[in-house]
Amino acid sequence: MSDAVISIKDAVVSYREDVALQGVSLEVHRGEFIGIIGPNGAGKTTLLTVINGLGRLVQGEVRVLGLPVNEQNGIKLRRRIGYVAQVENIDPRLPINVRETVMVGSYGRLGLFHRPTAAHWASVDRMADMVGIAHLVQRPIGHLSGGEYQRAAIARAIVQEPDIFLLDEPTASIDERAQWEILDLIQRIHRKYGMTTLFVTHDLRQLPAVCERLVLMKEGRIWRQGKPESMLKKDVLSQLYGVPVSMPRQTGSASWLHSSQ
């Protein structure tokens, strides 16, 4: 019997005439950190959407944390899954501060009709401190920089104490220094909490060094998967993207790229 935390078998997802996933099968085990790469339109975000219980299957089967992914289990599963997407554009006039934004992550387990206790607020403050935004908790959420906002988004996801952490291009559209700081934070969180983590990126330089396995997606399918050192090679990546790919020289966290050239 499989001990997979995420089990996807022959999943097909279609949006109108477009097939976003075509017969995708994947198993992810507890505590793994998996990087997902591929060209635009490859199905990377759709894969995370399916795991998060929001994608509608045309066929196939998806089980997450032992439960079949369906309408009945969707809310229950999302309480146990933390999700961080790209930086969002927030109206600076929005009357909600950083501390209140992080607290939103607690409502999945707390319930919308229950008021947070002092213990919940203390947990929010601990998370804000851990991600480095304790000094910003009273600032309106729409007044943050891209990197600061992503720290708040990560704190919001972690405060719900998830079993699975989904990151969809979390370092896109922020400056380079903030990118490396966010990557370092994500790696520290993974080492501290040992959550099962899936990390989507289009930028090979942004692959965290803690990645244990890479899933390469192309045209809605899992084209190849394996250890980073075997996947991050010029010939493999050139086939994946359909153009000659130059390996980045400055790789920051992902130091194993140097040995893959």
C-alpha positions in Angstrom: 0.0 0.0 0.0 1.3 3.4 -1.0 2.3 5.9 1.8 1.9 8.9 -0.5 0.6 12.1 0.9 -0.5 13.1 -2.6 -1.5 10.5 -5.1 -2.6 11.5 -8.6 -3.6 8.9 -11.2 -4.3 9.7 -14.9 -5.7 13.1 -14.1 -7.2 15.1 -17.0 -8.3 18.7 -16.5 -9.9 20.8 -19.2 -10.9 24.5 -19.4 -13.4 24.8 -22.2 -11.6 23.6 -25.3 -8.1 23.7 -23.7 -6.8 20.5 -22.0 -4.7 21.8 -19.1 -3.6 18.4 -17.7 -3.4 15.2 -19.9 -3.2 11.9 -18.0 -0.9 13.2 -15.2 0.2 10.7 -12.5 2.3 11.7 -9.5 3.0 10.5 -6.0 4.5 12.7 -3.3 5.6 11.4 0.0 5.4 13.1 3.4 8.2 15.7 4.0 9.4 15.8 0.3 10.3 19.1 -1.3 9.5 19.0 -5.0 10.3 21.6 -7.6 8.0 21.9 -10.6 9.4 23.5 -13.8 8.4 23.9 -17.4 7.4 26.4 -20.0 4.3 28.6 -19.8 1.1 26.7 -20.3 2.7 23.4 -19.2 0.1 22.8 -16.5 2.2 23.7 -13.4 -0.3 25.9 -11.8 -3.2 23.6 -12.7 -1.4 20.7 -11.0 -1.3 22.8 -7.7 -4.9 23.8 -8.2 -5.9 20.1 -8.4 -4.0 19.2 -5.3 -5.6 22.2 -3.5 -9.0 20.7 -4.3 -10.1 23.4 -6.7 -9.5 21.8 -10.1 -12.4 19.9 -11.7 -11.3 16.5 -13.1 -12.6 15.3 -16.4 -11.2 11.9 -15.5 -8.7 10.3 -13.2 -8.3 10.2 -9.4 -6.6 12.5 -6.9 -6.1 11.6 -3.2 -4.6 14.1 -0.8 -3.8 13.3 2.9 -5.7 10.1 2.5 -8.9 11.7 1.2 -10.3 11.7 -2.3 -10.3 15.2 -3.8 -14.0 16.1 -4.5 -16.5 18.8 -3.6 -17.3 17.2 -0.2 -13.7 17.2 0.9 -12.4 20.4 -0.7 -12.9 22.7 2.3 -11.6 20.1 4.7 -8.4 19.6 2.7 -7.8 23.3 2.2 -7.6 23.7 6.0 -4.6 21.5 5.9 -2.9 23.0 2.8 -1.0 26.3 2.8 -0.9 28.1 -0.5 1.2 31.1 -1.6 1.0 32.5 -5.1 2.7 35.4 -6.9 2.6 38.8 -5.4 -0.9 40.3 -5.6 -1.8 43.8 -6.4 -3.6 45.1 -3.2 -5.5 48.3 -3.1 -3.6 50.5 -0.7 -7.0 51.8 0.6 -7.9 48.3 1.8 -8.7 48.8 5.6 -6.8 45.7 6.8 -3.4 45.6 8.3 -0.6 43.0 8.2 -1.5 41.4 11.5 -5.1 40.9 10.5 -4.0 39.5 7.1 -1.9 36.9 8.8 -4.8 36.0 11.1 -6.8 35.1 8.0 -4.8 31.9 7.8 -6.2 30.8 11.2 -9.8 30.9 10.1 -9.6 27.6 8.2 -9.2 25.7 11.4 -10.9 28.2 13.7 -14.0 28.6 11.6 -15.4 31.8 10.2 -18.0 32.3 13.0 -15.5 31.9 15.9 -13.5 34.8 17.2 -9.7 34.3 17.5 -8.4 34.0 21.1 -5.4 35.6 22.6 -3.5 32.3 21.8 -4.4 32.7 18.1 -3.1 36.3 18.1 0.0 35.2 19.9 0.6 32.6 17.1 0.1 35.3 14.5 2.7 37.4 16.2 5.2 34.5 16.4 4.8 33.9 12.7 5.2 37.5 11.8 8.4 37.6 13.9 9.7 34.4 12.3 9.2 35.7 8.7 10.7 39.1 9.6 7.7 41.4 9.5 7.1 41.9 13.2 7.8 45.6 12.8 5.2 45.9 10.0 2.2 44.3 11.7 0.2 47.5 12.0 0.9 48.7 8.5 -1.9 48.4 5.9 -1.4 45.3 3.8 -1.6 47.4 0.6 1.4 49.5 1.7 4.0 46.7 1.6 6.7 46.1 -1.0 6.5 42.9 -3.0 9.0 41.0 -0.8 7.3 42.2 2.4 3.9 41.1 1.0 5.3 37.6 0.3 6.6 37.3 3.8 3.1 38.2 5.1 1.5 35.6 2.6 3.9 32.9 3.9 3.1 33.8 7.5 -0.6 33.6 6.7 -0.1 30.1 5.2 2.0 28.8 8.0 -0.2 30.1 10.8 -2.8 27.6 9.7 -0.4 24.8 10.6 -0.7 23.0 7.2 0.5 19.5 6.3 1.2 20.5 2.7 2.7 23.8 1.4 2.1 24.9 -2.2 4.2 27.7 -3.6 3.3 29.0 -7.1 6.0 31.3 -8.4 6.5 32.9 -5.0 9.5 34.9 -6.1 8.1 36.3 -9.3 7.8 40.0 -9.7 9.9 41.0 -6.8 13.4 42.4 -6.7 16.5 40.2 -6.7 17.5 40.7 -3.1 13.9 40.0 -1.9 13.9 36.8 -4.1 16.9 35.3 -2.3 15.5 36.3 1.1 12.2 34.7 0.3 14.0 31.5 -0.9 16.1 31.4 2.2 12.9 31.8 4.3 11.1 29.0 2.5 14.0 26.7 3.0 14.2 27.5 6.7 10.5 26.8 7.1 10.8 23.5 5.4 13.7 22.4 7.6 11.9 23.6 10.7 8.4 22.2 10.1 9.1 19.4 7.6 6.0 20.0 5.6 5.4 18.4 2.2 6.3 21.2 -0.2 5.7 21.7 -3.9 7.4 24.7 -5.4 6.6 26.0 -8.9 9.0 28.3 -10.8 9.9 29.4 -14.3 13.3 30.7 -13.2 15.9 27.9 -12.8 18.0 30.2 -10.6 15.1 30.2 -8.1 15.1 26.5 -7.3 15.8 26.0 -3.6 18.7 23.8 -2.7 16.4 21.7 -0.5 14.6 20.4 -3.7 14.8 16.6 -3.5 13.1 15.9 -6.8 12.2 17.9 -9.9 9.0 17.4 -11.9 9.4 18.7 -15.5 6.1 19.5 -17.2 5.3 20.1 -20.8 2.0 20.4 -22.7 0.0 19.4 -19.8 2.0 16.3 -19.0 4.7 15.2 -16.7 7.5 14.9 -19.2 10.2 13.7 -16.9 11.1 13.7 -13.2 14.1 12.8 -11.1 16.9 14.1 -8.9 17.9 17.8 -9.6 21.4 16.8 -10.7 20.0 14.5 -13.4 17.2 16.9 -14.6 19.2 20.2 -14.7 21.3 19.5 -17.7 21.5 21.5 -20.9 20.2 18.8 -23.2 17.3 17.9 -20.9 16.2 21.5 -20.4 16.6 22.4 -24.1 14.2 19.6 -24.9 11.8 20.7 -22.2 11.7 24.3 -23.3 12.1 23.7 -27.0 15.0 26.2 -27.3 18.7 26.1 -26.4 18.9 26.7 -22.6 22.0 28.2 -20.9 22.6 27.1 -17.4 22.7 30.1 -15.0 26.1 30.8 -13.6 24.9 32.6 -10.4 22.5 30.2 -8.8 22.2 31.4 -5.2 20.6 28.7 -3.1 20.6 26.1 -5.8 24.3 25.4 -5.7 24.0 21.9 -7.2 23.3 23.6 -10.6 27.0 24.1 -10.9 27.7 20.4 -11.1 24.9 19.9 -13.7 26.5 21.8 -16.5 
